[in-house]
């Protein structure tokens, strides 16, 4: 597919004077396509910080019909190894040296290293697959979602039409989320470019990020103030940062017309705070299996409501037994025969309002979704904690929170120092979003007697939540430690903003 952009489309690097016009973008895409096809690429992996070259390589794969997998830089070594093994790419793009004996350096182009990778075994991907996006993984092994070109462009065009009704003039979008995030690549890159807008890319350091953690919120706020974008896409935790800064006196750019928030539960109270400081926040809902966005609130009067708005024009939805179901062709998961379907069961309980909007009521299962939109199975982390042998029982929390916390029980003969060392050891083998940042050691074990365990020894989560409500609240209160990821509360947010 030949990509043709409106004449006004632009790609700009926030850290340099580099800015490409539509003609220059198309020429660069053609160069990348020639390079990739010249090396016989069929399945491409990219592991690199956000950059214009990242976007161009992505668009080249889209144009050439090559299967692309973009991996976040914050994946653990074990997760990255699992992905590479399941995918068996033949070309690897990276902005740092790849230490893999199966890889040999071929070339360097536009700041990215190109590695040929020796394929160990044949991998069959579903017909029509153009992109494989790996979810953050509710367990240790991320799941590969196979998406067609058609599915991605449908969503991009649906968003283009929706946002054009909300914003004046061509979009000017600043990418806040890492580019491997499907929401940012489709809604933050494809849609604005197709609308003839400008997409501004900033590396992790300019956005104040290290891995999946925001370590310098002042840098993020300064970037927004400097760039003066019209639109942003945020996860709830980043929205909290903007609200906190605005409530402390930070003045959001008057240029901002549209701030989309999604990826995890957004409370009505948070949206009401946004309305209170006049931030134009619109809530959305989506999932990777549906090529990201499914629904988006699109009128200012609904910005502080508890709905996620109307489904996009390309998305037909229904509610079956209380669960939201999206009627869309899904190619399936990598390596899982029979996972293709014409219906995507989301696992979210939902209802329609009288105006036909969607209201999300909660998760059908125990899956935790933190405030950065990362999926975490509590059973996975709990098992890692108890596998050490020192910790007998554990329950992990973190739904809609910026980090994970736990209640743990260890035999009284086990010292506090040993418990701390055990948790630190477990954290070393977990991705940063699943690590236990805070914990409380219990004096009594969960038991059938007090109703916190089932007869077969499983956690009664609701009972534990009720019994230890005060303790759980304290685990997420006073988030002042430098070890706590991405709250921003430990900083004077205005101290470094001009």
Secondary structure, 3 states (H helix, E strand, C coil): CCCCCCCCCEEEECCCCCEEEHHHHHHHHHHHHHHHHHCCCCEEEEECCCCHHHHHHHHHHHHHCCEEEECCCCCCHHHHHHHHHHHCCCEEEECCCCCCCCEEEEEEECCEEEEEECCCCCCCCCCCEEEEEECCCCCCCCCEEEEEHHHHHHHHHHHHHHHHCCCCCCCEEECCCCCCCHHHHHHHHHHHHHCCCEEEECCHHHHCEECCEECCHHHHHHHHHHHCCCEEEECHHHHHHHHHHHHCCCCCCCCCCEEEECCCCCCHHHHHHHHHCCCCEEEEEEEHHHCEEEEECCCHHHCCCCCCEEECCCCEEEEECCEEEEEEEECCECCCCCCCEEEEEEEEEEEECCCCCEEEEEECCCCEECCCCCEECHHHHHHHHHCCCCEEEEEEECCCCCCEEEEEEECCCCCHHHHHHHHHHHHHCCCHHHCEEEEEECCCCCCCCCCCECCCCCECHHHHHHHCHHHHHHHCCCCCCCCCCCCCCCCCCCCCCC
